[in-house]
């Protein structure tokens, strides 16, 4: 069994039963997107594949805000499977630095492979799939769908962002609608445009229907 196959099996087992939108199928979509972008951008496909598969192995949102757990788990898994250090190090770096950390926080990726995986992850956070995942996560956290008196917060630090408990519609303004302009690669920017417009159209329709009059 190849390391890619082993990683797929490991991640699918770890994320089985997740209902928050951070399940195996999220990983699968990011992996597929990352493969396409990597080919177009000339990135190292092996590092991209492993990073995409492991990027959410222990998301801080489900581990009391601990953003070191995911990189540690990824490194341990790769070490146990005798992956070369020159592959482990860039993969762990990507897992450690991929996450969005707030509207006012820069999340620059050092390597092309990191940029590719980050773009793929962010593409799955916008468009039709992003809308579905956002409401799944809001329900998972027992958050209000919307409250017209509660305005978005443009978090200026990762610590502030971690404490966010706002309603689901606010998340569009605090993150999702900002992602189009944070794509790293030309390939991802092309895909992001259409997905961004779909979210804008959705929000327009949501507000029309909110009062039950449209």
HUUR-V434056 format. One record per residue. N is the residue number from 0. RES is the residue in three letters. PSI is psi as a letter, one per 40 degrees, with the letter a starting at -180 (* if undefined). Layout:
n=[N & N]
res=[RES & RES]
psi=[PSI & PSI]
This chain:
n=[0 & 1 & 2 & 3 & 4 & 5 & 6 & 7 & 8 & 9 & 10 & 11 & 12 & 13 & 14 & 15 & 16 & 17 & 18 & 19 & 20 & 21 & 22 & 23 & 24 & 25 & 26 & 27 & 28 & 29 & 30 & 31 & 32 & 33 & 34 & 35 & 36 & 37 & 38 & 39 & 40 & 41 & 42 & 43 & 44 & 45 & 46 & 47 & 48 & 49 & 50 & 51 & 52 & 53 & 54 & 55 & 56 & 57 & 58 & 59 & 60 & 61 & 62 & 63 & 64 & 65 & 66 & 67 & 68 & 69 & 70 & 71 & 72 & 73 & 74 & 75 & 76 & 77 & 78 & 79 & 80 & 81 & 82 & 83 & 84 & 85 & 86 & 87 & 88 & 89 & 90 & 91 & 92 & 93 & 94 & 95 & 96 & 97 & 98 & 99 & 100 & 101 & 102 & 103 & 104 & 105 & 106 & 107 & 108 & 109 & 110 & 111 & 112 & 113 & 114 & 115 & 116 & 117 & 118 & 119 & 120 & 121 & 122 & 123 & 124 & 125 & 126 & 127 & 128 & 129 & 130 & 131 & 132 & 133 & 134 & 135 & 136 & 137 & 138 & 139 & 140 & 141 & 142 & 143 & 144 & 145 & 146 & 147 & 148 & 149 & 150 & 151 & 152 & 153 & 154 & 155 & 156 & 157 & 158 & 159 & 160 & 161 & 162 & 163 & 164 & 165 & 166 & 167 & 168 & 169 & 170 & 171 & 172 & 173 & 174 & 175 & 176 & 177 & 178 & 179 & 180 & 181 & 182 & 183 & 184 & 185 & 186 & 187 & 188 & 189 & 190 & 191 & 192 & 193 & 194 & 195 & 196 & 197 & 198 & 199 & 200 & 201 & 202 & 203 & 204 & 205 & 206 & 207 & 208 & 209 & 210 & 211 & 212 & 213]
res=[UNK & UNK & UNK & UNK & UNK & UNK & UNK & UNK & UNK & UNK & UNK & UNK & UNK & UNK & UNK & UNK & UNK & UNK & UNK & UNK & UNK & UNK & UNK & UNK & UNK & UNK & UNK & UNK & UNK & UNK & UNK & UNK & UNK & UNK & UNK & UNK & UNK & UNK & UNK & UNK & UNK & UNK & UNK & UNK & UNK & UNK & UNK & UNK & UNK & UNK & UNK & UNK & UNK & UNK & UNK & UNK & UNK & UNK & UNK & UNK & UNK & UNK & UNK & UNK & UNK & UNK & UNK & UNK & UNK & UNK & UNK & UNK & UNK & UNK & UNK & UNK & UNK & UNK & UNK & UNK & UNK & UNK & UNK & UNK & UNK & UNK & UNK & UNK & UNK & UNK & UNK & UNK & UNK & UNK & UNK & UNK & UNK & UNK & UNK & UNK & UNK & UNK & UNK & UNK & UNK & UNK & UNK & UNK & UNK & UNK & UNK & UNK & UNK & UNK & UNK & UNK & UNK & UNK & UNK & UNK & UNK & UNK & UNK & UNK & UNK & UNK & UNK & UNK & UNK & UNK & UNK & UNK & UNK & UNK & UNK & UNK & UNK & UNK & UNK & UNK & UNK & UNK & UNK & UNK & UNK & UNK & UNK & UNK & UNK & UNK & UNK & UNK & UNK & UNK & UNK & UNK & UNK & UNK & UNK & UNK & UNK & UNK & UNK & UNK & UNK & UNK & UNK & UNK & UNK & UNK & UNK & UNK & UNK & UNK & UNK & UNK & UNK & UNK & UNK & UNK & UNK & UNK & UNK & UNK & UNK & UNK & UNK & UNK & UNK & UNK & UNK & UNK & UNK & UNK & UNK & UNK & UNK & UNK & UNK & UNK & UNK & UNK & UNK & UNK & UNK & UNK & UNK & UNK & UNK & UNK & UNK & UNK & UNK & UNK]
psi=[h & i & d & d & d & d & d & d & d & d & d & d & d & d & e & h & e & h & e & e & e & f & a & d & d & d & d & d & d & d & d & d & d & d & d & d & d & d & d & d & e & f & i & h & d & d & d & d & d & d & d & d & d & e & d & f & d & g & h & d & d & e & f & f & e & h & e & e & d & d & d & d & d & d & d & d & d & d & d & d & e & f & i & i & d & e & d & d & d & d & d & d & d & d & d & d & e & d & i & h & e & i & d & e & h & h & g & h & h & d & i & d & d & d & d & d & d & d & d & d & d & d & d & e & e & i & a & d & d & d & d & d & d & d & d & d & d & d & d & d & e & f & i & i & d & i & h & e & e & h & i & i & h & g & h & e & i & d & d & d & d & d & e & h & f & i & i & d & d & d & d & d & d & e & c & d & e & e & d & d & e & e & i & d & i & d & d & d & d & d & d & d & d & d & d & d & d & d & d & d & d & d & d & d & d & d & d & d & e & d & e & f & d & *]
